[in-house]
Amino acid sequence: MPDTVSFEVPSVGGPRTVTLACERRGAGEPLLLLHGIGHHLQAWDPVSRILAADREVIAVDLPGFGASPALPQGLEYDLATVTTVLGGLCEALDVGRPHVAGNSLGGLLALEMGRRRLARTVTALSPGGFWSPGEWRYAASVLRVMREGASRLPLPVVRQLARSAAGRAALTGTFYARPGRRAPEAVVAETLALKHAPGFEATLRAGAGLTFTDDLPGLPVTVAWGDKDRLLLPRQGVRAKRIIPKARLVRLRGCGHVPMNDDPALVARVVRDGSGSGSGSGATEG
C-alpha cells in the first residue's frame, strides 16, 4: 500500500491540510512521477522499477485519484492549485526541486511545475494543453464515456473481462496500444480507480479551454508522444515543440496514450535521457 503524506497548502480561506498517497523506491536524484486523469500511480509501475536503479522514484496519486482523498473545501482542481499542492508535497518530502515526469494530465502538471521552477527537468508524455478546441471536446467526451462505462460495470463483469486479451482491450484500449500486455489485476484496479475517483469531474471541468502557452527557457524539457495515441493525437506534439522550441520531441513507436505499459524499456530510456541520466534513448526524434 502507498504511504500517505499530509501537509498544509495556502488558500483564500486560510491553510488547508492536503493528504496524498505516494510510493518511494530506489536511491539517487529524486524523480517525481505523475499519472493522467482517471488513473493512479500504479500506471508507472512497469517503468518505476527500472528507473529506481539510479533514481529515488516518487510516484504519487494526484488529489482525488487513486488512494489520495479529494481536496479539502476551499481548494480547486485547477492547474495552479494542483501545482501548488505538488510543490507542497516536494517540500514535505524534502526533495527540493526534483526531476519530474508526467503522462497526460501529469505531463501538463510537470510542465507547469517547470514553468514555476519547481522542477529540475521535465519529461512530458502525451501532455495535455496542446489541443485544439475540437480535440479537447473529443478527448473530454471519450474520458466521460470511459468513466460512465467503468461506473456501470459490476465488479464481477470487470474481472471476467480482464481475464482475456479482448476484454482488456475493451476496458483499456483507449489508453494502450497493446492492452493485451496489461496484467488482468492491473486492468481491474485501474477500472476501479477510474470509477471511484472523486476528483475526476472537477479536474475535467478545470481542463476546459486550458492551453499551455509558455516557453520554458533554460529548463531541459522532453516531450514524447506515442505514435498510436488515440486520445491526444500525436500532431499535438508538433504544437508543443513550437511553443517550447528547445524541447526534445520524441516519437514513441508502437505506443499509445499511456506508453509506460506498451514499452517500459523505451519510456524508461526517454525519462532517463530527459533527466540527465543515460546515453541515447533509442527513440526516434522528430
C-alpha positions in Angstrom: 0.0 0.0 0.0 1.2 3.5 -0.7 2.3 5.8 2.2 0.4 8.9 2.9 1.8 12.4 3.4 -0.1 15.3 4.9 0.9 19.0 4.6 -0.7 22.4 4.6 -1.5 24.4 1.4 -2.5 28.1 1.4 -6.0 29.1 0.3 -8.0 32.3 0.4 -9.8 30.9 3.4 -6.6 30.1 5.2 -4.3 27.0 5.2 -5.9 23.6 4.2 -4.4 20.2 5.0 -3.9 18.0 2.0 -3.1 14.3 2.1 -1.6 12.5 -0.9 -0.6 8.9 -1.4 2.8 8.1 -2.8 5.3 5.3 -3.2 9.1 5.8 -2.9 11.7 3.4 -4.1 15.3 3.4 -5.2 18.1 5.9 -4.4 19.7 8.8 -6.2 18.4 12.1 -7.5 14.7 12.4 -6.8 12.3 11.8 -9.7 8.6 12.6 -9.3 6.1 10.6 -11.5 2.7 12.0 -12.2 -0.2 10.0 -13.8 -3.1 11.1 -16.0 -6.7 11.8 -15.3 -8.7 8.8 -14.0 -5.6 6.8 -13.5 -3.4 6.1 -10.4 0.3 5.9 -9.5 0.4 2.2 -10.5 0.3 3.3 -14.1 4.0 3.9 -13.7 4.8 0.5 -12.1 6.4 -1.0 -15.3 8.8 1.9 -15.6 9.4 2.9 -12.0 11.0 -0.4 -11.2 13.6 0.3 -14.0 14.1 3.9 -13.0 14.7 3.0 -9.4 18.1 1.5 -10.3 19.6 5.0 -10.3 16.9 7.4 -9.1 14.8 7.9 -5.9 11.5 7.4 -7.6 8.4 9.0 -6.1 5.1 8.0 -7.7 2.1 10.0 -6.5 -1.6 9.7 -6.6 -2.9 13.1 -7.7 -5.5 14.7 -5.5 -8.8 12.9 -5.8 -7.3 9.9 -7.6 -6.1 6.5 -6.6 -5.6 6.4 -2.8 -5.4 10.2 -2.4 -8.6 11.7 -1.0 -10.4 14.6 -2.5 -9.0 18.1 -2.0 -10.5 19.9 1.1 -13.1 22.6 0.7 -11.5 25.8 -0.4 -9.1 24.2 -2.9 -9.9 23.9 -6.5 -8.7 21.3 -9.0 -7.3 23.9 -11.4 -3.8 23.8 -12.7 -2.4 26.5 -10.4 -3.8 24.9 -7.2 -2.8 21.3 -8.0 0.7 22.5 -9.0 0.9 24.3 -5.6 -0.1 21.0 -3.9 2.7 19.2 -5.7 5.1 21.8 -4.6 3.9 21.3 -1.1 4.4 17.6 -1.4 8.0 18.1 -2.6 8.7 20.3 0.4 7.1 17.8 2.8 9.2 15.0 1.4 12.3 17.3 1.5 13.3 16.5 -2.1 13.9 20.1 -3.2 13.4 20.5 -7.0 13.0 17.0 -8.3 13.1 15.8 -11.9 9.5 15.4 -12.9 8.0 13.1 -15.5 4.2 13.0 -16.2 1.7 11.4 -18.5 -1.3 13.2 -20.0 -2.7 15.4 -17.1 0.5 14.6 -15.3 2.6 15.8 -18.3 0.7 19.1 -18.2 1.4 19.4 -14.4 5.0 18.6 -15.0 5.3 21.4 -17.5 3.6 23.8 -15.1 6.0 22.7 -12.3 8.8 23.5 -14.7 7.3 26.9 -15.6 7.2 27.7 -11.8 10.7 26.4 -11.3 9.6 23.6 -9.1 11.2 21.0 -11.4 14.8 20.4 -12.3 13.9 18.8 -15.6 10.6 17.9 -17.2 9.7 14.8 -19.3 6.1 15.1 -20.6 4.5 12.0 -22.2 1.5 13.0 -24.3 0.8 16.0 -22.1 -2.5 17.9 -22.0 -2.7 21.5 -23.0 -1.7 21.4 -26.7 -5.1 20.5 -28.1 -7.4 22.5 -30.4 -10.9 23.2 -29.1 -12.3 20.3 -31.1 -9.6 17.9 -29.9 -10.3 18.9 -26.3 -14.0 18.2 -26.8 -13.2 14.9 -28.3 -10.8 13.8 -25.5 -13.2 15.0 -22.8 -16.1 13.1 -24.4 -14.1 9.9 -24.6 -13.0 10.2 -21.0 -16.6 10.7 -19.8 -17.7 7.7 -21.8 -14.9 5.6 -20.2 -15.9 6.9 -16.7 -19.6 6.1 -17.3 -18.7 2.6 -18.6 -16.5 1.9 -15.6 -19.2 3.2 -13.2 -21.9 0.9 -14.7 -19.9 -2.4 -15.0 -20.3 -4.6 -11.9 -17.0 -5.8 -10.4 -17.6 -9.5 -11.4 -18.0 -8.4 -15.0 -14.8 -6.3 -14.9 -12.9 -9.3 -13.5 -14.3 -11.6 -16.2 -13.4 -9.1 -19.0 -9.9 -8.7 -17.6 -9.2 -12.4 -18.0 -9.0 -12.2 -21.8 -6.9 -10.0 -24.1 -10.1 -9.0 -25.9 -11.7 -8.0 -22.7 -8.7 -6.0 -21.6 -8.7 -4.2 -24.9 -12.4 -3.3 -24.4 -11.6 -1.9 -21.0 -8.4 -0.1 -21.7 -7.8 0.1 -25.5 -8.2 3.8 -25.5 -5.2 4.2 -23.3 -2.9 1.4 -24.5 -1.7 0.4 -28.0 -1.1 -3.1 -26.6 -3.8 -3.6 -23.9 -3.4 -7.3 -24.0 0.0 -6.9 -22.3 -1.6 -5.3 -19.2 -1.9 -7.7 -16.4 -5.6 -8.6 -15.6 -5.3 -7.5 -12.0 -3.9 -4.1 -13.1 -6.8 -3.6 -15.5 -9.3 -4.4 -12.7 -7.5 -1.9 -10.4 -7.4 0.9 -12.9 -11.0 0.4 -13.9 -12.0 0.8 -10.3 -9.6 3.8 -9.9 -11.5 5.5 -12.8 -14.9 4.6 -11.3 -14.2 5.8 -7.8 -12.0 8.9 -8.4 -13.7 11.8 -6.6 -11.6 14.4 -8.4 -12.5 13.3 -11.9 -15.3 15.6 -12.8 -13.8 18.7 -11.2 -10.4 18.0 -12.9 -12.0 17.5 -16.3 -14.0 20.7 -15.9 -10.9 22.6 -15.0 -9.3 21.5 -18.2 -11.9 23.0 -20.5 -10.2 25.6 -22.7 -6.9 25.3 -20.8 -3.8 25.5 -23.0 -0.1 25.6 -22.2 1.4 28.7 -24.0 4.7 29.5 -22.3 8.2 28.6 -23.4 10.5 27.2 -20.7 13.9 28.8 -21.3 16.8 27.3 -19.5 14.9 24.2 -18.4 15.7 20.8 -20.0 12.3 19.6 -21.4 11.5 16.4 -23.3 8.1 15.9 -24.9 7.4 12.4 -26.0 4.3 11.1 -27.9 3.1 7.7 -28.7 2.5 7.4 -32.4 -0.6 5.3 -31.7 -2.1 7.7 -29.2 -5.9 7.6 -29.8 -6.8 10.1 -27.1 -4.5 13.1 -27.6 -3.4 12.9 -31.2 0.4 12.9 -32.0 0.1 16.1 -34.0 -0.3 17.9 -30.7 3.4 17.1 -30.1 4.3 19.3 -33.0 2.4 22.2 -31.4 4.3 21.6 -28.1 7.6 21.9 -30.0 6.5 25.2 -31.5 5.7 26.6 -28.1 8.8 25.2 -26.4 11.3 25.3 -29.3 14.3 23.9 -27.4 12.3 20.9 -26.1 13.4 17.5 -27.4 10.4 15.9 -29.2 10.5 12.1 -29.2 8.2 9.8 -31.1 7.4 6.6 -29.1 6.9 4.0 -31.8 4.1 1.5 -31.2 2.9 3.3 -28.0 -0.5 4.6 -27.1 -1.6 7.4 -24.8 -0.2 5.7 -21.7 3.1 4.4 -23.0 4.6 3.1 -19.8 3.0 -0.3 -20.2 3.3 -0.5 -24.0 7.1 -0.2 -24.0 8.5 0.2 -20.4 12.2 0.0 -21.5 11.8 2.7 -24.1 9.9 5.0 -21.8 12.5 4.5 -19.1 15.3 5.4 -21.5 13.4 8.6 -22.6 12.9 9.6 -18.9 16.5 8.9 -18.1 17.7 10.9 -21.0 15.3 13.7 -20.2 16.5 13.8 -16.6 20.2 13.7 -17.5 20.9 10.0 -17.0 21.6 7.5 -19.7 23.2 7.7 -23.1 20.8 7.7 -26.0 17.1 7.0 -25.8 16.9 4.6 -28.8 13.7 6.6 -29.7 13.1 8.3 -32.9 13.2 12.1 -32.6 11.2 14.4 -34.8 
